[in-house]
Amino acid sequence: MNRVWVYLSAMLIGLSLTTLVFGGQPGYSPEPGKSLAPVEKSEASKEAMGEVVNVDPARLSLVIKAGGKELTFRVAEQAAKALVTLKPGDKVMLQYTEAHGMRTVQEIRKG
């Protein structure tokens, strides 16, 4: 009987770890404690203007406040060099695309 409980416990722990590792959500946000609501799929380029809340060049992520909401973006490689020039409070204009529930910045303009 004890073997059965040990076996079941091991299976549940393994399943839990598998879910943690491979169970990413499409609205994943690289910042702990912040969730990114899934957005509609679209390949068309869009623009957002707002104020920088947080910038993380190492994770290629950017959070801006626009229209009273905080929006989290992943930054494409070609736009990544602009991240090092940004700081909280800067006004930015972003050109981005949305795909698979993620917003990806293609161009960052400061000012």
C-alpha positions as CSV (number, residue, x, y, z in Angstrom):
1,M,0.0,0.0,0.0
2,N,2.8,2.4,0.8
3,R,4.4,1.7,-2.6
4,V,1.2,2.8,-4.3
5,W,1.2,6.1,-2.5
6,V,4.9,6.7,-3.2
7,Y,4.3,5.9,-6.9
8,L,1.2,8.1,-7.2
9,S,3.0,11.0,-5.3
10,A,6.0,10.7,-7.7
11,M,3.7,10.8,-10.7
12,L,1.9,13.9,-9.5
13,I,5.1,15.7,-8.7
14,G,6.5,14.8,-12.2
15,L,3.3,16.0,-13.8
16,S,3.4,19.3,-11.9
17,L,7.0,19.9,-12.9
18,T,6.2,19.1,-16.6
19,T,3.3,21.6,-16.5
20,L,5.5,24.3,-15.1
21,V,8.3,23.8,-17.6
22,F,6.2,23.2,-20.8
23,G,2.9,24.8,-19.9
24,G,3.6,28.4,-21.0
25,Q,0.6,30.6,-21.8
26,P,0.3,32.6,-25.0
27,G,0.0,35.8,-23.0
28,Y,3.3,35.2,-21.1
29,S,4.9,38.2,-19.7
30,P,8.7,38.2,-18.9
31,E,8.1,40.2,-15.8
32,P,7.2,38.3,-12.6
33,G,3.9,39.4,-11.1
34,K,2.6,41.0,-14.3
35,S,0.2,39.3,-16.6
36,L,-0.3,40.1,-20.2
37,A,-3.8,39.6,-21.4
38,P,-4.0,37.6,-24.7
39,V,-4.4,39.9,-27.6
40,E,-6.0,39.2,-31.0
41,K,-4.0,37.6,-33.7
42,S,-2.8,40.1,-36.4
43,E,0.2,40.4,-38.6
44,A,-0.5,44.1,-39.5
45,S,1.8,46.7,-38.0
46,K,0.3,48.8,-35.2
47,E,1.5,51.9,-33.3
48,A,1.4,52.7,-29.6
49,M,2.4,55.9,-27.9
50,G,3.1,56.1,-24.2
51,E,5.4,56.5,-21.3
52,V,8.1,54.0,-20.4
53,V,7.4,52.2,-17.1
54,N,10.1,49.5,-17.2
55,V,12.8,48.5,-19.7
56,D,14.9,45.3,-19.5
57,P,17.4,45.1,-22.3
58,A,18.7,41.7,-21.1
59,R,15.2,40.2,-21.5
60,L,14.3,42.3,-24.6
61,S,11.2,43.5,-22.8
62,L,9.5,46.9,-22.5
63,V,6.5,48.1,-20.5
64,I,4.8,51.3,-21.3
65,K,1.7,53.1,-19.9
66,A,-0.7,54.0,-22.7
67,G,-4.4,55.0,-22.3
68,G,-4.3,54.3,-18.6
69,K,-3.1,50.7,-19.0
70,E,0.3,49.1,-18.7
71,L,1.2,47.2,-21.9
72,T,4.1,44.7,-22.0
73,F,6.0,44.2,-25.3
74,R,8.7,41.9,-26.5
75,V,11.4,43.7,-28.5
76,A,12.7,42.3,-31.8
77,E,16.4,42.1,-32.3
78,Q,16.5,45.0,-34.9
79,A,14.9,47.4,-32.3
80,A,16.9,46.1,-29.3
81,K,19.7,48.7,-29.5
82,A,17.3,51.4,-28.7
83,L,16.4,49.8,-25.3
84,V,19.7,50.9,-23.7
85,T,18.8,54.6,-24.4
86,L,15.4,54.3,-22.6
87,K,14.6,55.0,-19.0
88,P,11.3,55.1,-17.0
89,G,9.4,58.3,-17.8
90,D,10.6,58.6,-21.4
91,K,7.9,59.2,-24.0
92,V,8.0,56.7,-26.9
93,M,6.2,55.7,-30.1
94,L,6.3,52.0,-30.8
95,Q,5.6,50.2,-34.1
96,Y,4.7,46.6,-33.3
97,T,3.0,43.5,-34.5
98,E,0.7,41.1,-32.7
99,A,1.0,37.3,-33.2
100,H,0.1,34.4,-30.9
101,G,-1.0,36.6,-28.1
102,M,2.3,38.6,-28.0
103,R,3.1,42.1,-28.9
104,T,6.6,42.4,-30.6
105,V,8.1,45.9,-31.1
106,Q,9.7,46.4,-34.5
107,E,10.7,50.0,-34.1
108,I,11.1,52.4,-31.2
109,R,11.1,56.2,-31.5
110,K,11.9,58.4,-28.5
111,G,10.2,61.7,-27.9
